[in-house]
């Protein structure tokens, strides 16, 4: 039995502690193993803390890593964002840990190096110190619990999200329902990019970009395909439910009580993840 396989058979420690303790990427060929919420990342690339059109935020979290495809995408998108009035580029939030995997806090996804959170705060300067990046906060775009955008929302926010959704590498973008409805109302011409923009809870301080699995990477699991259409009716239904919540469904008294979600262990992840942890 290899050392990596022995870890799988003997460790019951939550995987988030094992991956959260890794401070540097593995010395392996870049590969995304598993699914967005159950996997790991080999040979990760680090997004430089500062570039010509971006800054990585919350550096103390050590989550500015990703598959090389993600690093390339962030650089592309930040250059397009910098073309928008009032935007110097992008403030980039959480991506992945150095070896991916479950995180100690926060996200259930972001495990295979193909997810990135982009702040809604338009950068006016790209010379923030590490301490400033810890203290500054993004800004919320929502009002009425996410049914509508607020006065901080601008046409430039839509253009940045449109640029992200128009990138062939992107699988989905998650944003609060009110923003999707606003973009559905404002978009003209080719509206095909709207299909990738999906309403989801929260996501009003940032939008979440998810890339497709890299071409030819059999060990990476894409999500199911997005439903046909632009998704605007679905987003409107989310808004309707926010404004007029449906009555709660009565609970079956004979149904078993819901059980808390079990922590993922290394054995729950693809077998390649043990080697990712073992790699020097």
Secondary structure as UniProt FT lines:
FT   HELIX           3..10
FT   HELIX           15..20
FT   STRAND          31..35
FT   TURN            36..37
FT   STRAND          38..42
FT   STRAND          45..46
FT   STRAND          50..51
FT   TURN            52..53
FT   STRAND          54..56
FT   HELIX           59..61
FT   STRAND          65..66
FT   HELIX           68..81
FT   TURN            82..83
FT   TURN            85..86
FT   STRAND          90..92
FT   TURN            98..99
FT   STRAND          115..119
FT   HELIX           130..135
FT   STRAND          142..143
FT   HELIX           144..146
FT   STRAND          148..149
FT   TURN            151..152
FT   HELIX           155..165
FT   TURN            168..169
FT   STRAND          170..175
FT   HELIX           177..186
FT   HELIX           192..196
FT   STRAND          197..199
FT   STRAND          206..211
FT   TURN            215..216
FT   TURN            218..219
FT   HELIX           232..243
FT   TURN            253..254
FT   HELIX           266..268
FT   HELIX           272..278
//
